[in-house]
Amino acid sequence: MQGATTWGMALSRTRIALALAAASAIAGAVACSAIVGVEDVTLARARDGGATEDDAEIESDGQATDASKTLEASVQLGVGYLFTCARKSDGKVRCWGDNGAGQLGDGISFDAGPRPAKLVPQDVAGVGDAIELATGLSHACAIRRAGTVTCWGINSFGQLGDNTTQRSSSAVPVGGVTDAVALAAGTSFTCALIRGGTVQCWGANYSGQLGDGTKTSRGTAAAANDITGATAIAAGEHHACAIIDGGGVKCWGKNDEGQLGNGSTTESLAPTAVSISGAVQIVAASRFTCARLKSGQVSCWGANTLGQLGSGSPNAAPNPSPIQTTITDGVSIWVGYEHACAARTNGQVSCWGAAGSGQVGSGSVPEDASVPRPTAVVGVTGALAVGTGGDHSCATTSTGAVFCWGANTFGQLGDGTTQRAYAAVAVKDFP
């Protein structure tokens, strides 16, 4: 929320804040702020947890294993704006932070009264066989061992995929999805990568973010057009992307800041190609997108008012084509509302962009601070992967521990407090 200096950002924040306010009003809880679903998923692991050819290919290049494989031995993060979830290797999912819309999946009826935030991890009711996890604005989804998908939380636009707009604190099945291998959850929509390389999406579609050629919101899954051979997906605020077999990238939806990466700022209802190759991971935020290449190089495109592209030089104009960051050894990346982070081959985490809430983890900074160049997070070693939300970030480590930093108003850092952290703090009960 800090450093909102442009009308575009202010409008975006207002739109999301209204969505959060509506969710909280419905649930009888207090919420403040915004976000963005910043969920990407690197990919196409077989449902039995086995390594893929992509994993082997990355290992042969001397890089650390891909995030999705590495996390099989520890945890996979799903970082929303005001809450956080983690899938453990045993298939259980634990969540913490804001619970106003039932996004912690506790299964408790909304008739029970106010839904207080949880400051430490809580089990998601009825989910014990999750193999993938994704979190959006105020909802979360998991792929189950059989390839089906269940979701919980806010559902104003049908983002839970159960053909209703009723929120749910219990996991409900997504209609029409039976063979999912990866998930991505945007602000108010969700996408699944289907075995074989197609993509299905559901939920809000006012900017064409479902990729079906329309602006009609959908309560059940619909196929994204012109996507075949996909190996990874990402969903942001109003846009989505997919990596196509071979390392190419296609994006669709809103494009006012060049977040589709196709050299223009024109909205696209159908997938459009990004001028990049060799991509192995794709992540989408509110107004920008980043890709990690097979070489470890990280490139970003879109808005850069707060240095969220990591180039070291913020600028107000849209950046509709990829710009290289100084990260050349990335093993996992993620993007939050207006910041990004990368886990590196040496086990360190570097973050950049908006920093006033501590989400960059570089130590105490002014409320309106931004960091336009990747900067080391204080207090994290042995990092395997990262996850970022609206104004907070987290990392998994080789010991099985999870660390978070940044905003903590609703306990989204999971350390048992509501105190903001400018450096990494350990999440309770991990490992």
C-alpha positions in Angstrom: 0.0 0.0 0.0 3.0 2.3 0.4 4.3 4.4 -2.4 1.2 4.5 -4.5 2.2 7.5 -6.6 0.3 6.9 -9.8 -3.4 7.1 -10.7 -3.2 3.6 -12.3 -2.0 2.2 -9.0 -4.4 4.1 -6.9 -7.3 2.9 -9.1 -6.1 -0.7 -8.9 -5.7 -0.5 -5.2 -9.1 1.0 -4.8 -10.7 -1.7 -6.9 -9.1 -4.5 -4.9 -9.7 -2.8 -1.6 -13.4 -2.7 -2.5 -13.3 -6.4 -3.2 -11.7 -7.0 0.2 -14.1 -4.7 2.0 -17.0 -6.6 0.4 -15.5 -10.0 1.4 -15.1 -8.8 5.0 -18.5 -7.2 5.2 -20.1 -10.5 4.1 -18.0 -12.5 6.5 -18.5 -10.1 9.4 -14.8 -9.5 9.8 -12.6 -6.4 9.4 -10.2 -6.3 6.4 -8.1 -3.5 5.1 -5.9 -3.5 2.0 -5.7 -5.3 -1.2 -3.9 -7.8 -3.4 -3.2 -9.8 -5.8 -3.1 -13.3 -6.4 0.2 -14.0 -7.4 0.2 -17.6 -8.1 2.3 -19.3 -10.6 3.1 -22.8 -10.8 6.2 -24.4 -12.3 5.0 -27.4 -13.4 4.0 -30.4 -14.9 5.0 -32.9 -12.3 3.2 -36.2 -12.6 0.5 -36.7 -9.9 2.6 -39.4 -8.2 5.3 -36.8 -7.4 7.8 -38.2 -9.8 10.4 -36.0 -11.5 9.7 -34.7 -15.0 11.9 -34.3 -18.0 12.0 -30.6 -17.2 13.4 -31.3 -13.8 16.1 -33.5 -15.1 17.0 -31.0 -17.8 17.5 -28.3 -15.2 19.6 -30.5 -13.0 21.8 -31.4 -15.9 22.5 -27.7 -16.4 23.9 -27.5 -12.8 21.1 -25.5 -11.4 19.1 -26.4 -8.3 16.1 -28.5 -8.9 12.9 -26.8 -10.1 10.7 -25.4 -7.2 7.9 -27.8 -7.7 10.2 -30.8 -7.4 12.3 -29.4 -4.5 9.2 -28.6 -2.5 8.0 -32.2 -2.8 10.5 -32.9 0.0 9.4 -30.0 2.1 6.5 -27.6 1.6 4.9 -25.5 -1.2 3.9 -22.0 -0.5 0.7 -20.2 -1.4 0.9 -16.5 -0.4 -2.3 -14.4 -0.7 -2.5 -10.8 0.3 -3.6 -11.0 3.9 -3.1 -14.7 4.5 -0.6 -17.5 3.7 -0.9 -21.2 3.1 1.6 -24.1 2.8 1.2 -27.6 1.4 3.2 -30.1 3.4 4.8 -33.2 1.8 2.2 -35.4 3.5 -0.6 -33.7 1.5 -2.0 -31.6 4.3 -2.5 -27.9 3.9 -2.1 -25.3 6.7 -3.1 -21.6 6.5 -2.8 -18.6 8.7 -3.6 -14.9 8.7 -6.9 -13.2 7.7 -10.0 -15.5 7.7 -12.8 -13.1 7.0 -13.9 -14.9 3.8 -13.1 -18.4 5.0 -9.8 -18.4 3.1 -8.1 -20.4 5.9 -10.5 -23.3 5.1 -11.4 -24.1 8.7 -14.8 -25.5 7.8 -16.5 -23.4 10.4 -19.9 -22.0 9.5 -20.3 -18.3 8.7 -23.3 -18.4 11.0 -20.9 -18.9 14.0 -20.1 -15.1 14.1 -17.0 -13.1 13.4 -14.1 -14.9 12.0 -10.9 -13.8 13.7 -7.5 -14.0 12.1 -5.2 -16.9 13.0 -1.7 -15.9 14.0 -0.2 -19.4 13.6 -0.8 -22.2 11.0 -4.2 -24.0 11.1 -5.1 -27.2 9.2 -7.5 -26.9 6.2 -10.4 -29.1 7.0 -10.8 -32.2 4.8 -7.7 -31.7 2.7 -5.1 -34.3 3.3 -4.0 -35.4 -0.2 -3.0 -32.1 -1.9 -0.3 -32.2 -4.5 -0.5 -28.5 -5.6 -1.6 -25.3 -4.0 -2.6 -21.8 -5.2 -3.9 -18.7 -3.4 -5.6 -15.6 -4.7 -7.0 -12.5 -3.2 -9.1 -14.2 -0.6 -9.4 -17.7 -1.9 -7.3 -20.8 -2.2 -7.3 -24.0 -4.2 -5.6 -27.4 -4.2 -5.2 -30.2 -6.6 -6.0 -33.5 -5.0 -4.2 -36.8 -5.6 -6.8 -37.9 -8.2 -6.3 -34.8 -10.3 -9.5 -33.0 -9.2 -9.4 -29.5 -7.7 -11.1 -28.1 -4.6 -11.3 -24.5 -3.6 -12.3 -22.4 -0.5 -12.8 -18.8 0.5 -14.5 -15.8 -1.3 -16.5 -16.6 -4.4 -18.0 -13.4 -5.6 -17.0 -14.0 -9.2 -17.2 -17.8 -9.2 -13.5 -18.2 -8.5 -14.2 -21.4 -6.4 -15.5 -23.1 -9.6 -18.5 -24.7 -8.0 -21.0 -22.8 -10.2 -22.1 -20.6 -7.4 -21.1 -17.2 -6.0 -21.4 -18.4 -2.3 -18.3 -18.2 -0.2 -17.2 -21.3 1.5 -14.9 -22.1 4.5 -14.8 -25.7 3.4 -13.1 -27.0 0.3 -15.7 -27.4 -2.6 -15.1 -29.3 -5.9 -14.4 -27.4 -9.1 -16.8 -28.4 -11.8 -15.3 -29.8 -15.0 -11.7 -30.3 -13.9 -10.5 -33.9 -13.6 -6.9 -34.2 -14.7 -5.1 -31.1 -13.3 -1.4 -31.0 -12.7 -0.8 -27.4 -11.7 -2.8 -24.4 -10.5 -2.6 -20.6 -10.6 -5.0 -18.3 -8.6 -5.4 -14.6 -9.6 -7.2 -11.9 -7.7 -10.7 -13.2 -8.5 -10.1 -16.1 -10.9 -8.3 -19.4 -11.0 -6.6 -21.4 -13.7 -5.6 -25.1 -13.9 -3.0 -26.7 -16.2 -4.4 -29.9 -17.5 -2.4 -33.0 -18.2 -1.6 -32.8 -21.9 -0.9 -29.1 -21.9 -4.2 -27.3 -22.1 -5.4 -24.6 -19.6 -8.8 -24.2 -18.0 -9.9 -21.1 -16.1 -12.9 -19.9 -14.1 -14.0 -16.8 -12.1 -13.8 -13.1 -13.0 -13.3 -12.3 -16.7 -13.9 -8.5 -17.0 -10.5 -8.0 -18.7 -10.5 -11.3 -20.6 -8.3 -13.0 -18.0 -9.9 -16.4 -18.6 -8.5 -16.4 -22.1 -11.7 -17.8 -23.7 -12.2 -14.8 -26.1 -15.0 -13.2 -24.0 -15.4 -11.0 -21.0 -18.0 -13.3 -19.4 -17.3 -14.4 -15.9 -17.7 -18.2 -15.4 -18.5 -20.3 -12.3 -17.1 -23.5 -13.8 -14.0 -24.2 -15.8 -13.7 -23.1 -19.5 -10.8 -23.7 -21.8 -8.4 -20.9 -22.7 -8.1 -20.5 -26.4 -5.0 -21.4 -28.4 -3.1 -23.0 -25.5 -1.5 -26.3 -26.2 1.7 -27.8 -24.9 1.6 -25.7 -21.8 4.1 -26.6 -19.0 3.4 -23.8 -16.4 0.8 -21.2 -15.7 0.5 -17.9 -13.8 -2.4 -15.7 -12.8 -2.2 -12.0 -11.7 -4.7 -9.4 -10.9 -6.4 -9.1 -14.4 -4.1 -11.2 -16.6 -2.7 -14.7 -16.9 0.2 -16.4 -18.7 1.4 -19.8 -19.7 4.8 -21.3 -20.7 4.5 -23.3 -23.8 6.6 -26.4 -24.4 10.0 -25.2 -25.5 10.1 -22.2 -23.2 8.0 -19.7 -25.1 5.4 -17.6 -23.1 1.9 -16.5 -24.0 -0.2 -14.0 -21.9 -3.7 -12.7 -22.1 -6.0 -10.2 -20.3 -5.4 -6.6 -19.2 -2.4 -4.8 -20.6 -2.5 -1.2 -19.6 1.1 -1.3 -18.2 2.5 -3.8 -20.8 2.0 -6.7 -18.4 1.4 -9.1 -21.3 4.9 -8.5 -22.6 3.9 -8.4 -26.3 5.3 -5.0 -27.1 2.0 -3.2 -26.7 -0.4 -1.9 -24.1 -3.5 -3.3 -25.8 -5.8 -5.6 -23.9 -6.0 -9.1 -25.4 -8.9 -11.6 -25.0 -6.8 -14.3 -26.5 -3.2 -15.6 -25.6 -0.6 -13.4 -27.3 3.2 -14.3 -27.5 5.8 -12.7 -25.3 9.2 -12.0 -27.0 11.1 -14.4 -24.7 12.5 -17.9 -24.9 13.9 -20.5 -22.5 11.4 -19.8 -19.8 10.9 -22.5 -17.0 8.9 -20.4 -14.5 6.3 -17.6 -15.0 4.8 -15.4 -12.3 2.1 -12.7 -12.6 1.3 -9.8 -10.3 -1.0 -6.7 -10.4 0.6 -4.8 -13.2 3.8 -6.7 -14.1 5.0 -10.2 -14.9 8.4 -12.0 -14.5 9.9 -15.2 -16.0 12.8 -17.3 -14.8 14.8 -18.7 -17.7 16.6 -22.1 -17.9 19.9 -20.3 -17.4 18.7 -18.7 -14.1 18.3 -15.3 -15.6 15.1 -13.4 -14.4 13.4 -11.0 -16.7 10.3 -8.9 -16.0 7.9 -6.6 -17.9 5.0 -4.2 -17.2 4.8 -1.5 -14.6 8.1 -0.2 -13.0 7.1 2.8 -11.0 8.5 1.3 -7.8 11.3 -0.7 -9.4 9.3 -3.9 -9.5 11.1 -5.0 -12.7 14.4 -5.1 -10.8 16.4 -3.3 -13.4 17.7 -0.7 -10.9 16.0 2.2 -12.8 12.3 2.9 -11.9 10.2 4.6 -14.6 6.6 5.8 -15.0 6.1 4.6 -18.6 4.8 1.1 -19.3 7.5 -1.5 -20.2 5.7 -3.9 -22.6 8.8 -5.9 -23.4 11.0 -8.1 -21.1 13.8 -6.3 -19.2 16.6 -8.3 -17.5 17.1 -8.0 -13.8 20.5 -8.6 -12.2 19.4 -12.1 -11.1 21.3 -14.6 -13.2 21.2 -17.6 -10.7 17.5 -17.8 -9.8 16.0 -21.2 -8.8 12.6 -19.9 -7.8 10.8 -16.5 -8.3 7.5 -15.0 -7.2 5.8 -11.6 -7.4 3.6 -9.8 -4.9 1.4 -6.7 -5.4 4.3 -4.4 -6.3 7.4 -6.4 -5.4 9.2 -9.6 -6.4 11.6 -12.1 -4.8 14.0 -14.8 -6.1 15.6 -17.7 -4.3 19.2 -18.1 -5.6 21.6 -21.0 -6.1 23.6 -20.0 -3.0 20.5 -20.3 -0.8 19.9 -16.6 -0.4 16.8 -14.7 -1.3 16.8 -11.3 -3.0 13.8 -9.1 -3.4 13.0 -5.8 -5.1 10.2 -3.2 -5.7 7.9 -1.7 -3.1 9.5 -2.0 0.4 7.7 0.2 2.9 5.9 -2.7 4.7 9.1 -4.7 5.0 8.2 -7.0 2.1 11.7 -6.8 0.6 13.2 -8.0 3.9 16.3 -5.8 3.7 15.9 -4.2 7.1 14.0 -1.2 8.4 13.0 1.4 5.7 10.7 4.4 5.5 7.0 3.9 4.8 7.3 5.0 1.2 10.5 3.2 0.4 11.1 1.2 -2.7 14.1 -0.9 -3.8 14.6 -1.0 -7.5 17.5 -3.5 -7.6 17.5 -7.1 -6.1 18.6 -6.9 -2.5 19.4 -9.7 0.0 16.8 -10.6 2.6 18.1 -10.5 6.1 17.7 -13.8 8.1 17.2 -16.4 5.3 19.8 -19.1 4.4 19.3 -22.4 2.6 16.3 -21.1 0.7 14.6 -23.5 -1.8 11.7 -21.4 -3.0 9.9 -18.1 -2.4 6.3 -16.9 -2.3 5.1 -13.3 -2.2 1.7 -11.8 -1.4 0.4 -8.3 -1.3 2.9 -6.8 1.1 4.6 -9.8 2.6 6.9 -12.6 1.4 7.9 -16.1 2.6 10.6 -18.7 1.8 11.0 -22.4 2.3 14.3 -23.7 3.3 16.4 -26.9 3.1 15.6 -27.7 6.8 11.9 -27.7 6.2 11.5 -24.4 8.0 9.4 -21.5 6.6 10.3 -17.9 7.1 8.2 -14.8 6.3 8.7 -11.0 6.4 6.7 -7.8 5.7 3.2 -6.7 6.6 1.6 -8.7 9.5 -1.6 -6.9 10.4 -3.6 -10.2 10.3 -0.9 -12.5 11.4 0.0 -13.5 7.8 3.7 -14.0 8.8 2.6 -16.9 11.0 5.0 -16.1 13.9 2.2 -15.7 16.5 2.2 -11.9 16.4 0.8 -9.0 14.4 4.1 -7.1 14.3 5.5 -6.1 11.0 8.9 -7.7 10.2 11.6 -6.0 8.2 13.7 -9.2 8.2 12.7 -12.8 8.1 10.9 -14.4 11.1 10.2 -18.1 11.5 6.7 -19.4 10.9 5.6 -21.5 13.9 5.2 -25.3 13.6 7.5 -25.7 10.6 9.2 -28.1 10.3 
